[in-house]
Amino acid sequence: MGRYVINGEVVDVREDRPTGGQLKLATGIREDDWVMATLPNGEIKRVADQDPLPNGVTDVTIVPRYEYGC
């Protein structure tokens, strides 16, 4: 089991390296929102629903999906 701070809230997740989809499910956030992970070097990476969080993630944010021109 892992604990993650997502959007400023502590969330317990059953997996040690959850996927983006599992994090959204644990927080009750909409399926089409994006999971963004901050890496130790400051890079921000989008985590797909089927992909596990990268190693060493320092921060996780879930944001509404945005497409230019909509």
All heavy atoms as a GROMACS GRO file, in nm:
protein
  543
    1MET      N    1   0.085  -0.118   0.000
    1MET     CA    2   0.000   0.000   0.000
    1MET      C    3   0.089   0.124   0.000
    1MET      O    4   0.192   0.129   0.065
    1MET     CB    5  -0.091  -0.001   0.122
    1MET     CG    6  -0.180   0.120   0.130
    1MET     SD    7  -0.283   0.120   0.277
    1MET     CE    8  -0.439   0.087   0.202
    2GLY      N    9   0.047   0.224  -0.074
    2GLY     CA   10   0.124   0.347  -0.080
    2GLY      C   11   0.038   0.466  -0.042
    2GLY      O   12  -0.084   0.464  -0.056
    3ARG      N   13   0.105   0.568   0.005
    3ARG     CA   14   0.038   0.696   0.036
    3ARG      C   15   0.095   0.801  -0.057
    3ARG      O   16   0.216   0.812  -0.072
    3ARG     CB   17   0.065   0.737   0.179
    3ARG     CG   18  -0.013   0.659   0.278
    3ARG     CD   19   0.002   0.724   0.411
    3ARG     NE   20  -0.134   0.748   0.454
    3ARG     CZ   21  -0.167   0.795   0.570
    3ARG    NH1   22  -0.075   0.830   0.654
    3ARG    NH2   23  -0.293   0.811   0.602
    4TYR      N   24   0.007   0.876  -0.116
    4TYR     CA   25   0.047   0.979  -0.212
    4TYR      C   26  -0.026   1.108  -0.179
    4TYR      O   27  -0.142   1.106  -0.137
    4TYR     CB   28   0.014   0.935  -0.355
    4TYR     CG   29   0.092   0.814  -0.396
    4TYR    CD1   30   0.043   0.686  -0.371
    4TYR    CD2   31   0.217   0.826  -0.454
    4TYR    CE1   32   0.116   0.574  -0.406
    4TYR    CE2   33   0.291   0.714  -0.488
    4TYR     CZ   34   0.240   0.589  -0.465
    4TYR     OH   35   0.312   0.479  -0.497
    5VAL      N   36   0.042   1.220  -0.200
    5VAL     CA   37  -0.022   1.350  -0.188
    5VAL      C   38  -0.063   1.390  -0.329
    5VAL      O   39   0.022   1.408  -0.417
    5VAL     CB   40   0.072   1.455  -0.125
    5VAL    CG1   41   0.004   1.590  -0.121
    5VAL    CG2   42   0.115   1.411   0.014
    6ILE      N   43  -0.193   1.399  -0.349
    6ILE     CA   44  -0.248   1.433  -0.480
    6ILE      C   45  -0.333   1.557  -0.465
    6ILE      O   46  -0.430   1.557  -0.388
    6ILE     CB   47  -0.330   1.316  -0.537
    6ILE    CG1   48  -0.244   1.190  -0.546
    6ILE    CG2   49  -0.388   1.353  -0.672
    6ILE    CD1   50  -0.320   1.066  -0.585
    7ASN      N   51  -0.296   1.661  -0.536
    7ASN     CA   52  -0.366   1.789  -0.529
    7ASN      C   53  -0.379   1.837  -0.384
    7ASN      O   54  -0.481   1.888  -0.342
    7ASN     CB   55  -0.504   1.781  -0.593
    7ASN     CG   56  -0.499   1.757  -0.742
    7ASN    OD1   57  -0.393   1.752  -0.801
    7ASN    ND2   58  -0.614   1.743  -0.804
    8GLY      N   59  -0.273   1.814  -0.304
    8GLY     CA   60  -0.270   1.860  -0.166
    8GLY      C   61  -0.341   1.772  -0.066
    8GLY      O   62  -0.347   1.803   0.052
    9GLU      N   63  -0.393   1.658  -0.110
    9GLU     CA   64  -0.466   1.567  -0.023
    9GLU      C   65  -0.393   1.434  -0.013
    9GLU      O   66  -0.345   1.382  -0.114
    9GLU     CB   67  -0.604   1.542  -0.086
    9GLU     CG   68  -0.715   1.519   0.010
    9GLU     CD   69  -0.847   1.509  -0.065
    9GLU    OE1   70  -0.888   1.607  -0.130
    9GLU    OE2   71  -0.908   1.401  -0.058
   10VAL      N   72  -0.383   1.376   0.107
   10VAL     CA   73  -0.318   1.246   0.124
   10VAL      C   74  -0.418   1.137   0.083
   10VAL      O   75  -0.530   1.133   0.132
   10VAL     CB   76  -0.271   1.224   0.269
   10VAL    CG1   77  -0.212   1.085   0.286
   10VAL    CG2   78  -0.170   1.330   0.309
   11VAL      N   79  -0.373   1.049  -0.007
   11VAL     CA   80  -0.459   0.943  -0.060
   11VAL      C   81  -0.388   0.809  -0.039
   11VAL      O   82  -0.271   0.795  -0.073
   11VAL     CB   83  -0.487   0.965  -0.210
   11VAL    CG1   84  -0.569   0.852  -0.267
   11VAL    CG2   85  -0.556   1.099  -0.232
   12ASP      N   86  -0.460   0.712   0.018
   12ASP     CA   87  -0.407   0.576   0.032
   12ASP      C   88  -0.446   0.495  -0.091
   12ASP      O   89  -0.562   0.493  -0.132
   12ASP     CB   90  -0.466   0.508   0.156
   12ASP     CG   91  -0.413   0.567   0.285
   12ASP    OD1   92  -0.292   0.595   0.291
   12ASP    OD2   93  -0.492   0.586   0.379
   13VAL      N   94  -0.346   0.429  -0.149
   13VAL     CA   95  -0.367   0.347  -0.267
   13VAL      C   96  -0.314   0.208  -0.237
   13VAL      O   97  -0.211   0.193  -0.172
   13VAL     CB   98  -0.293   0.407  -0.390
   13VAL    CG1   99  -0.320   0.326  -0.514
   13VAL    CG2  100  -0.335   0.552  -0.411
   14ARG      N  101  -0.382   0.105  -0.282
   14ARG     CA  102  -0.343  -0.033  -0.250
   14ARG      C  103  -0.209  -0.074  -0.311
   14ARG      O  104  -0.140  -0.157  -0.258
   14ARG     CB  105  -0.450  -0.130  -0.299
   14ARG     CG  106  -0.577  -0.119  -0.222
   14ARG     CD  107  -0.677  -0.220  -0.270
   14ARG     NE  108  -0.801  -0.200  -0.197
   14ARG     CZ  109  -0.893  -0.291  -0.188
   14ARG    NH1  110  -0.879  -0.407  -0.247
   14ARG    NH2  111  -1.003  -0.266  -0.121
   15GLU      N  112  -0.172  -0.016  -0.422
   15GLU     CA  113  -0.050  -0.053  -0.492
   15GLU      C  114   0.068   0.036  -0.447
   15GLU      O  115   0.049   0.150  -0.410
   15GLU     CB  116  -0.069  -0.038  -0.643
   15GLU     CG  117  -0.169  -0.135  -0.702
   15GLU     CD  118  -0.314  -0.097  -0.672
   15GLU    OE1  119  -0.340   0.018  -0.633
   15GLU    OE2  120  -0.400  -0.184  -0.685
   16ASP      N  121   0.190  -0.020  -0.456
   16ASP     CA  122   0.308   0.060  -0.425
   16ASP      C  123   0.346   0.153  -0.540
   16ASP      O  124   0.401   0.260  -0.518
   16ASP     CB  125   0.427  -0.032  -0.392
   16ASP     CG  126   0.410  -0.097  -0.256
   16ASP    OD1  127   0.350  -0.035  -0.167
   16ASP    OD2  128   0.455  -0.211  -0.241
   17ARG      N  129   0.322   0.109  -0.662
   17ARG     CA  130   0.346   0.193  -0.781
   17ARG      C  131   0.219   0.195  -0.864
   17ARG      O  132   0.207   0.125  -0.964
   17ARG     CB  133   0.462   0.138  -0.862
   17ARG     CG  134   0.588   0.217  -0.842
   17ARG     CD  135   0.701   0.168  -0.927
   17ARG     NE  136   0.704   0.241  -1.053
   17ARG     CZ  137   0.758   0.192  -1.163
   17ARG    NH1  138   0.812   0.074  -1.164
   17ARG    NH2  139   0.760   0.264  -1.271
   18PRO      N  140   0.120   0.273  -0.825
   18PRO     CA  141  -0.008   0.272  -0.895
   18PRO      C  142   0.002   0.332  -1.035
   18PRO      O  143   0.091   0.410  -1.065
   18PRO     CB  144  -0.098   0.357  -0.806
   18PRO     CG  145  -0.004   0.449  -0.736
   18PRO     CD  146   0.122   0.370  -0.716
   19THR      N  147  -0.092   0.294  -1.118
   19THR     CA  148  -0.103   0.352  -1.252
   19THR      C  149  -0.180   0.484  -1.241
   19THR      O  150  -0.243   0.514  -1.139
   19THR     CB  151  -0.177   0.258  -1.347
   19THR    OG1  152  -0.312   0.244  -1.300
   19THR    CG2  153  -0.110   0.123  -1.358
   20GLY      N  154  -0.177   0.560  -1.348
   20GLY     CA  155  -0.253   0.684  -1.352
   20GLY      C  156  -0.402   0.659  -1.329
   20GLY      O  157  -0.470   0.732  -1.257
   21GLY      N  158  -0.454   0.553  -1.388
   21GLY     CA  159  -0.596   0.518  -1.372
   21GLY      C  160  -0.630   0.482  -1.228
   21GLY      O  161  -0.737   0.519  -1.178
   22GLN      N  162  -0.542   0.411  -1.161
   22GLN     CA  163  -0.566   0.373  -1.022
   22GLN      C  164  -0.566   0.497  -0.931
   22GLN      O  165  -0.644   0.504  -0.836
   22GLN     CB  166  -0.461   0.272  -0.976
   22GLN     CG  167  -0.478   0.137  -1.040
   22GLN     CD  168  -0.358   0.046  -1.020
   22GLN    OE1  169  -0.245   0.090  -1.007
   22GLN    NE2  170  -0.385  -0.084  -1.017
   23LEU      N  171  -0.481   0.593  -0.960
   23LEU     CA  172  -0.480   0.717  -0.880
   23LEU      C  173  -0.609   0.795  -0.899
   23LEU      O  174  -0.665   0.848  -0.804
   23LEU     CB  175  -0.359   0.803  -0.917
   23LEU     CG  176  -0.224   0.750  -0.873
   23LEU    CD1  177  -0.113   0.836  -0.930
   23LEU    CD2  178  -0.215   0.743  -0.722
   24LYS      N  179  -0.657   0.801  -1.022
   24LYS     CA  180  -0.784   0.871  -1.046
   24LYS      C  181  -0.899   0.801  -0.976
   24LYS      O  182  -0.985   0.865  -0.916
   24LYS     CB  183  -0.811   0.882  -1.196
   24LYS     CG  184  -0.721   0.981  -1.265
   24LYS     CD  185  -0.766   1.012  -1.404
   24LYS     CE  186  -0.707   0.919  -1.503
   24LYS     NZ  187  -0.735   0.960  -1.642
   25LEU      N  188  -0.899   0.670  -0.979
   25LEU     CA  189  -1.004   0.592  -0.912
   25LEU      C  190  -1.000   0.616  -0.761
   25LEU      O  191  -1.103   0.635  -0.697
   25LEU     CB  192  -0.987   0.444  -0.943
   25LEU     CG  193  -1.093   0.350  -0.892
   25LEU    CD1  194  -1.228   0.382  -0.955
   25LEU    CD2  195  -1.056   0.206  -0.920
   26ALA      N  196  -0.880   0.617  -0.703
   26ALA     CA  197  -0.865   0.636  -0.558
   26ALA      C  198  -0.909   0.774  -0.512
   26ALA      O  199  -0.955   0.791  -0.400
   26ALA     CB  200  -0.720   0.612  -0.517
   27THR      N  201  -0.897   0.873  -0.599
   27THR     CA  202  -0.934   1.010  -0.562
   27THR      C  203  -1.076   1.046  -0.605
   27THR      O  204  -1.127   1.151  -0.566
   27THR     CB  205  -0.838   1.112  -0.624
   27THR    OG1  206  -0.836   1.093  -0.766
   27THR    CG2  207  -0.698   1.097  -0.569
   28GLY      N  208  -1.139   0.961  -0.686
   28GLY     CA  209  -1.275   0.989  -0.732
   28GLY      C  210  -1.281   1.099  -0.836
   28GLY      O  211  -1.382   1.165  -0.852
   29ILE      N  212  -1.172   1.116  -0.909
   29ILE     CA  213  -1.164   1.222  -1.010
   29ILE      C  214  -1.205   1.166  -1.146
   29ILE      O  215  -1.187   1.048  -1.175
   29ILE     CB  216  -1.022   1.282  -1.011
   29ILE    CG1  217  -1.001   1.356  -0.879
   29ILE    CG2  218  -1.002   1.376  -1.128
   29ILE    CD1  219  -0.866   1.418  -0.862
   30ARG      N  220  -1.257   1.252  -1.231
   30ARG     CA  221  -1.307   1.211  -1.363
   30ARG      C  222  -1.204   1.134  -1.444
   30ARG      O  223  -1.084   1.163  -1.438
   30ARG     CB  224  -1.348   1.334  -1.444
   30ARG     CG  225  -1.465   1.406  -1.388
   30ARG     CD  226  -1.499   1.532  -1.462
   30ARG     NE  227  -1.428   1.546  -1.588
   30ARG     CZ  228  -1.454   1.640  -1.675
   30ARG    NH1  229  -1.546   1.730  -1.651
   30ARG    NH2  230  -1.386   1.650  -1.787
   31GLU      N  231  -1.250   1.040  -1.522
   31GLU     CA  232  -1.162   0.954  -1.602
   31GLU      C  233  -1.084   1.030  -1.708
   31GLU      O  234  -0.975   0.988  -1.746
   31GLU     CB  235  -1.243   0.844  -1.668
   31GLU     CG  236  -1.287   0.736  -1.574
   31GLU     CD  237  -1.357   0.623  -1.645
   31GLU    OE1  238  -1.334   0.603  -1.767
   31GLU    OE2  239  -1.435   0.553  -1.580
   32ASP      N  240  -1.139   1.140  -1.760
   32ASP     CA  241  -1.068   1.209  -1.869
   32ASP      C  242  -0.970   1.315  -1.820
   32ASP      O  243  -0.904   1.382  -1.900
   32ASP     CB  244  -1.167   1.268  -1.970
   32ASP     CG  245  -1.258   1.374  -1.911
   32ASP    OD1  246  -1.272   1.380  -1.788
   32ASP    OD2  247  -1.317   1.450  -1.990
   33ASP      N  248  -0.955   1.331  -1.688
   33ASP     CA  249  -0.854   1.423  -1.635
   33ASP      C  250  -0.715   1.361  -1.650
   33ASP      O  251  -0.701   1.241  -1.669
   33ASP     CB  252  -0.881   1.455  -1.488
   33ASP     CG  253  -1.000   1.548  -1.470
   33ASP    OD1  254  -1.053   1.598  -1.571
   33ASP    OD2  255  -1.039   1.571  -1.355
   34TRP      N  256  -0.612   1.443  -1.643
   34TRP     CA  257  -0.474   1.398  -1.663
   34TRP      C  258  -0.401   1.387  -1.531
   34TRP      O  259  -0.412   1.474  -1.445
   34TRP     CB  260  -0.399   1.497  -1.751
   34TRP     CG  261  -0.443   1.497  -1.894
   34TRP    CD1  262  -0.531   1.412  -1.955
   34TRP    CD2  263  -0.401   1.587  -1.995
   34TRP    NE1  264  -0.546   1.444  -2.087
   34TRP    CE2  265  -0.467   1.552  -2.114
   34TRP    CE3  266  -0.315   1.695  -1.997
   34TRP    CZ2  267  -0.447   1.619  -2.234
   34TRP    CZ3  268  -0.295   1.763  -2.115
   34TRP    CH2  269  -0.361   1.725  -2.233
   35VAL      N  270  -0.319   1.283  -1.518
   35VAL     CA  271  -0.231   1.267  -1.402
   35VAL      C  272  -0.093   1.318  -1.443
   35VAL      O  273  -0.036   1.272  -1.542
   35VAL     CB  274  -0.222   1.118  -1.360
   35VAL    CG1  275  -0.123   1.102  -1.246
   35VAL    CG2  276  -0.359   1.067  -1.318
   36MET      N  277  -0.043   1.416  -1.369
   36MET     CA  278   0.088   1.476  -1.398
   36MET      C  279   0.180   1.447  -1.280
   36MET      O  280   0.143   1.470  -1.165
   36MET     CB  281   0.074   1.627  -1.418
   36MET     CG  282  -0.030   1.666  -1.522
   36MET     SD  283   0.000   1.600  -1.686
   36MET     CE  284   0.135   1.703  -1.737
   37ALA      N  285   0.299   1.395  -1.309
   37ALA     CA  286   0.396   1.361  -1.206
   37ALA      C  287   0.520   1.449  -1.220
   37ALA      O  288   0.571   1.467  -1.330
   37ALA     CB  289   0.436   1.214  -1.218
   38THR      N  290   0.568   1.503  -1.108
   38THR     CA  291   0.691   1.581  -1.107
   38THR      C  292   0.806   1.489  -1.067
   38THR      O  293   0.801   1.423  -0.964
   38THR     CB  294   0.681   1.698  -1.008
   38THR    OG1  295   0.565   1.777  -1.042
   38THR    CG2  296   0.805   1.785  -1.013
   39LEU      N  297   0.908   1.486  -1.151
   39LEU     CA  298   1.025   1.402  -1.127
   39LEU      C  299   1.130   1.480  -1.047
   39LEU      O  300   1.123   1.603  -1.039
   39LEU     CB  301   1.082   1.356  -1.261
   39LEU     CG  302   0.983   1.282  -1.352
   39LEU    CD1  303   1.048   1.247  -1.485
   39LEU    CD2  304   0.930   1.159  -1.285
   40PRO      N  305   1.226   1.410  -0.987
   40PRO     CA  306   1.326   1.477  -0.904
   40PRO      C  307   1.404   1.588  -0.977
   40PRO      O  308   1.446   1.685  -0.915
   40PRO     CB  309   1.422   1.364  -0.862
   40PRO     CG  310   1.339   1.241  -0.871
   40PRO     CD  311   1.243   1.265  -0.984
   41ASN      N  312   1.422   1.576  -1.109
   41ASN     CA  313   1.495   1.678  -1.184
   41ASN      C  314   1.408   1.798  -1.224
   41ASN      O  315   1.453   1.886  -1.295
   41ASN     CB  316   1.560   1.616  -1.308
   41ASN     CG  317   1.458   1.566  -1.409
   41ASN    OD1  318   1.338   1.575  -1.387
   41ASN    ND2  319   1.506   1.509  -1.518
   42GLY      N  320   1.283   1.798  -1.180
   42GLY     CA  321   1.191   1.909  -1.209
   42GLY      C  322   1.105   1.887  -1.332
   42GLY      O  323   1.013   1.964  -1.358
   43GLU      N  324   1.134   1.784  -1.410
   43GLU     CA  325   1.054   1.754  -1.528
   43GLU      C  326   0.914   1.711  -1.486
   43GLU      O  327   0.897   1.639  -1.388
   43GLU     CB  328   1.120   1.642  -1.606
   43GLU     CG  329   1.043   1.599  -1.729
   43GLU     CD  330   1.104   1.477  -1.799
   43GLU    OE1  331   1.208   1.426  -1.752
   43GLU    OE2  332   1.045   1.434  -1.898
   44ILE      N  333   0.815   1.755  -1.562
   44ILE     CA  334   0.676   1.716  -1.537
   44ILE      C  335   0.633   1.623  -1.650
   44ILE      O  336   0.649   1.656  -1.767
   44ILE     CB  337   0.583   1.838  -1.527
   44ILE    CG1  338   0.626   1.925  -1.410
   44ILE    CG2  339   0.438   1.794  -1.513
   44ILE    CD1  340   0.554   2.056  -1.400
   45LYS      N  341   0.581   1.507  -1.612
   45LYS     CA  342   0.546   1.405  -1.709
   45LYS      C  343   0.401   1.362  -1.690
   45LYS      O  344   0.356   1.341  -1.578
   45LYS     CB  345   0.638   1.285  -1.690
   45LYS     CG  346   0.613   1.172  -1.784
   45LYS     CD  347   0.710   1.058  -1.761
   45LYS     CE  348   0.679   0.947  -1.857
   45LYS     NZ  349   0.767   0.833  -1.839
   46ARG      N  350   0.329   1.349  -1.801
   46ARG     CA  351   0.193   1.297  -1.795
   46ARG      C  352   0.200   1.146  -1.780
   46ARG      O  353   0.276   1.078  -1.850
   46ARG     CB  354   0.116   1.333  -1.921
   46ARG     CG  355  -0.025   1.283  -1.916
   46ARG     CD  356  -0.107   1.335  -2.032
   46ARG     NE  357  -0.234   1.266  -2.030
   46ARG     CZ  358  -0.289   1.208  -2.135
   46ARG    NH1  359  -0.231   1.214  -2.252
   46ARG    NH2  360  -0.404   1.147  -2.124
   47VAL      N  361   0.119   1.090  -1.690
   47VAL     CA  362   0.115   0.947  -1.666
   47VAL      C  363  -0.016   0.894  -1.725
   47VAL      O  364  -0.124   0.932  -1.681
   47VAL     CB  365   0.123   0.915  -1.515
   47VAL    CG1  366   0.120   0.765  -1.492
   47VAL    CG2  367   0.248   0.976  -1.454
   48ALA      N  368  -0.004   0.805  -1.823
   48ALA     CA  369  -0.123   0.746  -1.886
   48ALA      C  370  -0.194   0.654  -1.787
   48ALA      O  371  -0.135   0.605  -1.691
   48ALA     CB  372  -0.082   0.669  -2.011
   49ASP      N  373  -0.321   0.629  -1.812
   49ASP     CA  374  -0.401   0.546  -1.723
   49ASP      C  375  -0.341   0.408  -1.699
   49ASP      O  376  -0.351   0.354  -1.590
   49ASP     CB  377  -0.543   0.530  -1.777
   49ASP     CG  378  -0.625   0.657  -1.764
   49ASP    OD1  379  -0.582   0.749  -1.693
   49ASP    OD2  380  -0.733   0.663  -1.826
   50GLN      N  381  -0.277   0.350  -1.800
   50GLN     CA  382  -0.223   0.215  -1.787
   50GLN      C  383  -0.077   0.212  -1.742
   50GLN      O  384  -0.023   0.106  -1.715
   50GLN     CB  385  -0.238   0.138  -1.920
   50GLN     CG  386  -0.151   0.191  -2.032
   50GLN     CD  387  -0.208   0.312  -2.106
   50GLN    OE1  388  -0.311   0.367  -2.069
   50GLN    NE2  389  -0.140   0.353  -2.211
   51ASP      N  390  -0.012   0.328  -1.731
   51ASP     CA  391   0.129   0.334  -1.693
   51ASP      C  392   0.148   0.358  -1.544
   51ASP      O  393   0.077   0.441  -1.485
   51ASP     CB  394   0.200   0.447  -1.769
   51ASP     CG  395   0.209   0.421  -1.918
   51ASP    OD1  396   0.194   0.304  -1.959
   51ASP    OD2  397   0.230   0.518  -1.993
   52PRO      N  398   0.245   0.289  -1.482
   52PRO     CA  399   0.273   0.314  -1.340
   52PRO      C  400   0.346   0.447  -1.321
   52PRO      O  401   0.408   0.497  -1.415
   52PRO     CB  402   0.362   0.197  -1.299
   52PRO     CG  403   0.427   0.153  -1.426
   52PRO     CD  404   0.328   0.183  -1.537
   53LEU      N  405   0.337   0.500  -1.201
   53LEU     CA  406   0.412   0.622  -1.171
   53LEU      C  407   0.561   0.595  -1.191
   53LEU      O  408   0.610   0.488  -1.155
   53LEU     CB  409   0.390   0.663  -1.025
   53LEU     CG  410   0.261   0.734  -0.991
   53LEU    CD1  411   0.258   0.765  -0.842
   53LEU    CD2  412   0.246   0.862  -1.070
   54PRO      N  413   0.634   0.691  -1.245
   54PRO     CA  414   0.779   0.674  -1.258
   54PRO      C  415   0.844   0.669  -1.119
   54PRO      O  416   0.789   0.720  -1.021
   54PRO     CB  417   0.824   0.800  -1.332
   54PRO     CG  418   0.700   0.861  -1.389
   54PRO     CD  419   0.587   0.816  -1.304
   55ASN      N  420   0.961   0.609  -1.111
   55ASN     CA  421   1.035   0.605  -0.985
   55ASN      C  422   1.076   0.744  -0.942
   55ASN      O  423   1.108   0.829  -1.026
   55ASN     CB  424   1.161   0.519  -1.000
   55ASN     CG  425   1.128   0.372  -1.013
   55ASN    OD1  426   1.031   0.325  -0.954
   55ASN    ND2  427   1.206   0.301  -1.090
   56GLY      N  428   1.074   0.770  -0.812
   56GLY     CA  429   1.123   0.895  -0.756
   56GLY      C  430   1.031   1.014  -0.772
   56GLY      O  431   1.075   1.128  -0.757
   57VAL      N  432   0.905   0.992  -0.802
   57VAL     CA  433   0.811   1.104  -0.819
   57VAL      C  434   0.806   1.187  -0.691
   57VAL      O  435   0.798   1.133  -0.580
   57VAL     CB  436   0.670   1.050  -0.854
   57VAL    CG1  437   0.566   1.157  -0.843
   57VAL    CG2  438   0.671   0.990  -0.992
   58THR      N  439   0.815   1.318  -0.705
   58THR     CA  440   0.812   1.406  -0.589
   58THR      C  441   0.675   1.468  -0.565
   58THR      O  442   0.646   1.512  -0.455
   58THR     CB  443   0.915   1.520  -0.604
   58THR    OG1  444   0.885   1.595  -0.722
   58THR    CG2  445   1.056   1.464  -0.614
   59ASP      N  446   0.591   1.472  -0.668
   59ASP     CA  447   0.461   1.536  -0.656
   59ASP      C  448   0.368   1.479  -0.762
   59ASP      O  449   0.412   1.449  -0.873
   59ASP     CB  450   0.476   1.687  -0.674
   59ASP     CG  451   0.347   1.762  -0.651
   59ASP    OD1  452   0.282   1.740  -0.548
   59ASP    OD2  453   0.310   1.844  -0.737
   60VAL      N  454   0.240   1.466  -0.729
   60VAL     CA  455   0.139   1.419  -0.825
   60VAL      C  456   0.024   1.519  -0.826
   60VAL      O  457  -0.024   1.560  -0.721
   60VAL     CB  458   0.085   1.279  -0.787
   60VAL    CG1  459  -0.023   1.236  -0.885
   60VAL    CG2  460   0.197   1.177  -0.784
   61THR      N  461  -0.015   1.559  -0.946
   61THR     CA  462  -0.128   1.650  -0.962
   61THR      C  463  -0.222   1.592  -1.066
   61THR      O  464  -0.176   1.538  -1.167
   61THR     CB  465  -0.080   1.789  -1.010
   61THR    OG1  466   0.018   1.839  -0.919
   61THR    CG2  467  -0.194   1.888  -1.019
   62ILE      N  468  -0.351   1.601  -1.041
   62ILE     CA  469  -0.450   1.559  -1.140
   62ILE      C  470  -0.522   1.685  -1.186
   62ILE      O  471  -0.576   1.760  -1.106
   62ILE     CB  472  -0.548   1.455  -1.083
   62ILE    CG1  473  -0.469   1.330  -1.039
   62ILE    CG2  474  -0.653   1.419  -1.187
   62ILE    CD1  475  -0.553   1.220  -0.979
   63VAL      N  476  -0.515   1.709  -1.317
   63VAL     CA  477  -0.569   1.832  -1.373
   63VAL      C  478  -0.674   1.802  -1.480
   63VAL      O  479  -0.668   1.697  -1.544
   63VAL     CB  480  -0.456   1.920  -1.435
   63VAL    CG1  481  -0.358   1.964  -1.329
   63VAL    CG2  482  -0.384   1.847  -1.545
   64PRO      N  483  -0.769   1.894  -1.501
   64PRO     CA  484  -0.866   1.872  -1.607
   64PRO      C  485  -0.797   1.867  -1.743
   64PRO      O  486  -0.702   1.941  -1.767
   64PRO     CB  487  -0.958   1.993  -1.598
   64PRO     CG  488  -0.937   2.047  -1.461
   64PRO     CD  489  -0.796   2.013  -1.424
   65ARG      N  490  -0.843   1.780  -1.827
   65ARG     CA  491  -0.790   1.768  -1.962
   65ARG      C  492  -0.815   1.899  -2.037
   65ARG      O  493  -0.921   1.960  -2.025
   65ARG     CB  494  -0.861   1.653  -2.031
   65ARG     CG  495  -0.818   1.632  -2.172
   65ARG     CD  496  -0.896   1.517  -2.230
   65ARG     NE  497  -0.867   1.508  -2.370
   65ARG     CZ  498  -0.875   1.397  -2.440
   65ARG    NH1  499  -0.915   1.286  -2.382
   65ARG    NH2  500  -0.848   1.397  -2.566
   66TYR      N  501  -0.715   1.941  -2.115
   66TYR     CA  502  -0.729   2.064  -2.191
   66TYR      C  503  -0.678   2.041  -2.333
   66TYR      O  504  -0.571   1.985  -2.352
   66TYR     CB  505  -0.648   2.178  -2.128
   66TYR     CG  506  -0.658   2.307  -2.204
   66TYR    CD1  507  -0.768   2.390  -2.189
   66TYR    CD2  508  -0.560   2.344  -2.295
   66TYR    CE1  509  -0.779   2.508  -2.260
   66TYR    CE2  510  -0.570   2.461  -2.367
   66TYR     CZ  511  -0.679   2.542  -2.350
   66TYR     OH  512  -0.690   2.657  -2.421
   67GLU      N  513  -0.758   2.083  -2.429
   67GLU     CA  514  -0.716   2.074  -2.568
   67GLU      C  515  -0.728   2.211  -2.630
   67GLU      O  516  -0.828   2.279  -2.613
   67GLU     CB  517  -0.803   1.973  -2.643
   67GLU     CG  518  -0.782   1.831  -2.596
   67GLU     CD  519  -0.863   1.731  -2.677
   67GLU    OE1  520  -0.897   1.760  -2.792
   67GLU    OE2  521  -0.891   1.623  -2.623
   68TYR      N  522  -0.624   2.251  -2.701
   68TYR     CA  523  -0.624   2.380  -2.767
   68TYR      C  524  -0.731   2.385  -2.875
   68TYR      O  525  -0.754   2.288  -2.944
   68TYR     CB  526  -0.487   2.409  -2.832
   68TYR     CG  527  -0.379   2.431  -2.729
   68TYR    CD1  528  -0.292   2.329  -2.694
   68TYR    CD2  529  -0.367   2.554  -2.667
   68TYR    CE1  530  -0.194   2.350  -2.599
   68TYR    CE2  531  -0.268   2.576  -2.572
   68TYR     CZ  532  -0.183   2.474  -2.539
   68TYR     OH  533  -0.086   2.495  -2.445
   69GLY      N  534  -0.797   2.500  -2.884
   69GLY     CA  535  -0.896   2.519  -2.988
   69GLY      C  536  -1.035   2.470  -2.953
   69GLY      O  537  -1.124   2.471  -3.037
   70CYS      N  538  -1.056   2.425  -2.832
   70CYS     CA  539  -1.189   2.375  -2.793
   70CYS      C  540  -1.267   2.482  -2.723
   70CYS      O  541  -1.219   2.567  -2.659
   70CYS     CB  542  -1.175   2.255  -2.700
   70CYS     SG  543  -1.111   2.112  -2.786
   0.00000   0.00000   0.00000
